[in-house]
Amino acid sequence: MTPKKWYKNPNDKVIAGVLSGLVDYLGWHIDLSLVRIIYTLLALMSSGLFVVLYIVAAIILPTKPTHYSSAVIDDEDVYTHPEDEEI
């Protein structure tokens, strides 16, 4: 089993995709808008600490590769090379 990695999610971003990637990484099944609101409130109450953490994460975290998906792939969706098919 390969370890999970935290990526910036370019498909569901407002600024850099850090919070969207965090929700994917943690496997939370909650509305992303709620996470963004909570993070914004924390940023306002922390004298800028959470703003700095977001900026650092946006710089350090890699962007999610396009071939990487958290969705489940069905056997029918898997590409097979024509030479690999049974005759």
LOGUZA-999387 format. One record per residue: y, x, z of N, C-alpha, C in turn; residue in three letters. Coordinates in steps of 0.2 Angstrom, whole numbers, plus 5000, padded with zeros to 4 digits. Atoms other than C-alpha are relative to their C-alpha. Layout:
N
ATOM n.yy n.xx n.zz ca.yy ca.xx ca.zz c.yy c.xx c.zz residu
ATOM    Y    X    Z     Y     X     Z    Y    X    Z    ALA
...
! end
This chain:
87
ATOM n.yy n.xx n.zz ca.yy ca.xx ca.zz c.yy c.xx c.zz residu
ATOM 4994 5004 5000  5000  5000  5000 5006 5004 5000    MET
ATOM 4993 4996 5000  5017  5007  4995 5005 4997 5005    THR
ATOM 4995 5003 4996  5031  5006  5007 5005 4996 4997    PRO
ATOM 4994 5003 5003  5045  4994  5004 5006 5004 5000    LYS
ATOM 4994 4996 5000  5061  5001  4999 5006 4995 4999    LYS
ATOM 4994 5004 5000  5079  4994  5001 5004 5002 4994    TRP
ATOM 4996 4999 5006  5088  4992  4984 5006 4996 5000    TYR
ATOM 4995 5005 5002  5104  4985  4979 4998 4995 4995    LYS
ATOM 5002 5005 5005  5101  4969  4969 5005 4998 4996    ASN
ATOM 4995 5001 5004  5111  4969  4954 5000 4992 4997    PRO
ATOM 5001 5007 5003  5105  4951  4949 5003 4995 5004    ASN
ATOM 4997 5005 4996  5112  4942  4964 5005 5004 5005    ASP
ATOM 4995 4996 4996  5127  4952  4970 5007 4996 4999    LYS
ATOM 4993 5002 5001  5145  4948  4974 5004 5006 5000    VAL
ATOM 4997 4994 5001  5151  4965  4977 4996 5006 4998    ILE
ATOM 5005 4995 5003  5137  4978  4976 4993 4998 5001    ALA
ATOM 5007 5002 5000  5121  4968  4980 4997 5003 5006    GLY
ATOM 5003 4997 4994  5118  4977  4997 4997 4994 5004    VAL
ATOM 5003 5005 4996  5116  4961  5007 4994 4996 4997    LEU
ATOM 5006 5003 5004  5105  4953  4993 4994 5004 5001    SER
ATOM 5006 4996 5000  5094  4968  4993 4997 5000 5007    GLY
ATOM 5003 5000 4993  5093  4968  5012 4996 4994 5002    LEU
ATOM 5004 5006 4999  5087  4950  5012 4993 5000 4997    VAL
ATOM 5006 4999 5004  5074  4954  4999 4995 5005 5004    ASP
ATOM 5003 4994 4997  5069  4970  5009 4997 4997 5007    TYR
ATOM 5002 5003 4993  5067  4960  5026 4996 4994 4999    LEU
ATOM 5004 5006 5002  5058  4945  5017 5003 4994 5003    GLY
ATOM 4997 5007 4997  5070  4932  5024 5000 4995 4995    TRP
ATOM 5000 5006 5004  5069  4915  5017 5005 4995 5002    HIS
ATOM 4995 5004 4998  5086  4909  5021 5006 5001 4995    ILE
ATOM 4994 5001 5005  5102  4905  5011 5004 5007 5000    ASP
ATOM 4997 4994 5001  5110  4921  5005 5008 4999 5002    LEU
ATOM 4993 5002 4998  5127  4913  5008 5001 5001 5007    SER
ATOM 4999 4999 4993  5124  4912  5026 5000 5007 5003    LEU
ATOM 5000 4993 4998  5120  4930  5028 5006 5003 4998    VAL
ATOM 4993 4997 5001  5136  4934  5019 5005 4998 5004    ARG
ATOM 4995 5003 4996  5146  4923  5030 4999 5004 5007    ILE
ATOM 5001 4996 4993  5138  4931  5046 5002 5007 4999    ILE
ATOM 4998 4993 5001  5141  4948  5039 5007 5001 5000    TYR
ATOM 4993 5000 5000  5159  4944  5035 5003 5000 5007    THR
ATOM 4997 5001 4993  5162  4938  5053 4999 5006 5004    LEU
ATOM 5001 4993 4996  5154  4954  5060 5004 5005 4998    LEU
ATOM 4995 4995 5002  5165  4964  5049 5007 4999 5003    ALA
ATOM 4994 5001 4997  5180  4956  5055 5001 5001 5008    LEU
ATOM 5000 4999 4993  5175  4957  5073 4999 5007 5003    MET
ATOM 5002 4993 4998  5170  4975  5073 5005 5005 4998    SER
ATOM 4995 4995 5001  5186  4983  5069 4998 5005 4994    SER
ATOM 5002 4997 5006  5179  4988  5052 4994 5004 4999    GLY
ATOM 5006 4996 5000  5163  4996  5057 4995 4998 4995    LEU
ATOM 5005 5003 5005  5152  4984  5046 5003 5001 4993    PHE
ATOM 4998 4999 5007  5164  4987  5031 4998 5007 4998    VAL
ATOM 5002 4993 5001  5161  5006  5033 4993 5000 4998    VAL
ATOM 5008 5000 5001  5142  5003  5034 4998 4997 4993    LEU
ATOM 5001 5003 5007  5143  4992  5018 5001 5005 4995    TYR
ATOM 4998 4995 5005  5152  5005  5009 4995 5006 4999    ILE
ATOM 5005 4994 5000  5140  5019  5014 4994 4997 4997    VAL
ATOM 5006 5002 5003  5125  5008  5009 5001 4999 4993    ALA
ATOM 4999 5000 5007  5133  5004  4993 5000 5006 4996    ALA
ATOM 5000 4993 5003  5135  5022  4989 4993 5003 5000    ILE
ATOM 5006 4996 4999  5118  5028  4996 4994 4996 4996    ILE
ATOM 5006 5004 5002  5106  5014  4991 4999 5000 4992    LEU
ATOM 5001 5000 5007  5098  5015  4973 5000 4992 4998    PRO
ATOM 5000 5006 5003  5100  5000  4962 4992 4998 4998    THR
ATOM 5007 5003 5001  5084  4989  4960 4998 5001 4993    LYS
ATOM 5003 4999 5007  5074  4995  4944 4999 4993 4997    PRO
ATOM 5001 5007 5003  5073  4981  4931 4993 4998 5000    THR
ATOM 5007 5002 5000  5054  4982  4931 4998 4998 5006    HIS
ATOM 5002 5002 4994  5054  4979  4949 5001 4993 5002    TYR
ATOM 4999 5007 4998  5052  4961  4955 4996 4998 5006    SER
ATOM 5003 5002 4994  5048  4953  4971 4995 4994 4999    SER
ATOM 5004 5006 5002  5040  4938  4962 4993 5002 4999    ALA
ATOM 5008 4999 5001  5021  4936  4961 4999 4999 4992    VAL
ATOM 5002 5000 5007  5014  4940  4944 4993 4997 4999    ILE
ATOM 5006 5003 5002  5000  4929  4937 4996 5005 4995    ASP
ATOM 5004 4996 5005  4985  4937  4928 5002 4999 4993    ASP
ATOM 4998 5002 5007  4991  4928  4912 5006 5004 4998    GLU
ATOM 4993 4997 5002  5008  4937  4913 4999 5007 4999    ASP
ATOM 5001 4993 5001  5000  4954  4913 4999 5002 4993    VAL
ATOM 5001 4997 5007  5001  4964  4896 4994 5004 5000    TYR
ATOM 5006 4995 5001  4985  4971  4890 5001 5003 4993    THR
ATOM 4999 4997 5006  4985  4983  4876 4994 4997 4995    HIS
ATOM 5005 5003 5005  4976  4976  4860 4993 5004 5000    PRO
ATOM 5006 4996 5000  4963  4991  4861 4996 4999 5006    GLU
ATOM 5004 5001 4993  4958  4986  4879 4997 4993 5000    ASP
ATOM 5003 5007 5000  4953  4968  4874 4992 5001 4998    GLU
ATOM 5007 5000 5002  4934  4964  4873 4999 4997 4993    GLU
ATOM 5001 5002 5007  4927  4961  4856 4994 4995 5000    ILE
! end
